[in-house]
């Protein structure tokens, strides 16, 4: 086992080679760390700024062994890493952060909401179901309309459907593949917010200011941050973040998606055990961004301040929208972040732009 | 020849694998570019965040050929690249920025000061010499004490000596290796300043606020920026930068070292045709740092604003000073930048820290 804090020159292993891994690698480079990526694609966005790519699946025993040998600590950019891979890395003597408790809570929507409830964090009403009959019972219990989602996997709006009538429950269950599901009551929210927070190996916690998020078809389009928020709302978000991070014995950055209700209460929608798209504004809006913060946490360094220094509007560039880069490059207030993806498939996250203004 | 502006996904070749190349690679990654490094050392600071290192000397024809094939544009982090290498790259059909005119002016101290004088930019009085007798004549002309420096090479205070007596001229000339030299009058300066500026492929110019620099034994220890400066002083620096950049038909970021005289005039001490140690403060003190600015310029993108958003004290971490990283990592106002160098030799630049305060 490596001794923490890891000195500069140590190697950070990253499971996953996408844009989050790339931006983690940029931050790790600034702090003098080397990065090794484990990824199926030999030519990935993160791999191109890493010392080395170990080409393999996240559950490839040989690749995991090579990663454990190369890395002083391992993290991930993607929550659907098999839990068994984290176990394998741990048994090979390398620490993984965030740890298995955080990963498993985030991988299963029923476990996630059960964990939150047990720690005094409010969510929408929910019920699990593993058979058509259970699905019908769950829908009857929660009421319609309600949302049926697969318990595991699914992101950016995939793997979920609305149920409008109790009689449709079994058909929707079948349409989602007949896999275990969660049935959720709709949240009567006025805004979608998120809080990006971090917990260090010493247990210290910092939370970035609230971000206001706008989704289309389940995909994040736009973040405004710091969001307009009363001190009470900000404190409520910080308390939620602290409960989640402490409850998961978390090390690293977490993204917590929130619903703000008409009465001012916040419900947790989802926990992402990693740096998060709604935290990209921190790159140009905060003294230290979520990527450096995550590297600091997993390396056992002290956390850095999470204060805002500017007002940011973050726009995701999806698919061919990235072709507008010359326009954004010419805007004095726009900071471009592009991911180096070779192909601009429709809906694919190709980059983002942070439009920066002085703090209001 | 590549067409400019280079789209994201293009490859930027960098001659040199040190910390400047590393920080250029970090910036290039943010903008979606790939980086290929040409460097003797297969395990260099820049190479570890590049797609690929071509291992070879800067004048290795095979390595230059491979670089020309891989890169859409080539730049350098080090001004002692052989001029013939730039010619070779140009003949292989790849654009190099900054161009040969800038490189040759910066490589020879007599050519540099002659260029400056021809463009109405003041320097200290100087004379060139290539033989012992010429050296004696040059010292007699300039007067003592004066500084004798090799015309070419030499950095961080190496390759230069003070001449206290006219009679010592030939001995100092011999001690400097009997190579061509420049003899310079001392500048009676009150401060050492620098201006970091950039020129785009469209001829647009931006200049960062003045930085105040403190050297010890010829090595930069500390930069304070933006420096306290009257509008007239800032304008004088901007005019100098504009003359230098236009005169050299420059593309990229330049570092111009200045002496501020008691009467308020600025003399140019030295031009570095690359990103510059006295510009490291821009990473945490400006909206867009010198590294992204350089990448934008060489890629033919529009330049970005060079405004300051914070007051910065930049400290170089030399040799074993880098061992104090835990102290800096724990300071809320300090942003660490470490270079990933394997060995902390005495005096070696291992990293820097930007201590950030609100703008005064």
Interface residues (C-beta under 8 A of the other chain):
Chain A: X5 X7 X8 X9 X22 X25 X26 X29 X30 X31 X32 X33 X34 X48 X49 X50 X51 X284 X287 X288 X296 X301 X302 X304 X305 X309 X310 X322 X325 X326 X329 X330 X332 X335 X336 X337 X338 X339 X340 X342 X351 X356
Chain B: X5 X7 X8 X9 X22 X25 X26 X29 X30 X31 X32 X33 X34 X48 X49 X50 X51 X284 X287 X288 X296 X301 X302 X304 X305 X309 X310 X322 X325 X326 X329 X330 X332 X335 X336 X337 X338 X339 X340 X342 X351 X356
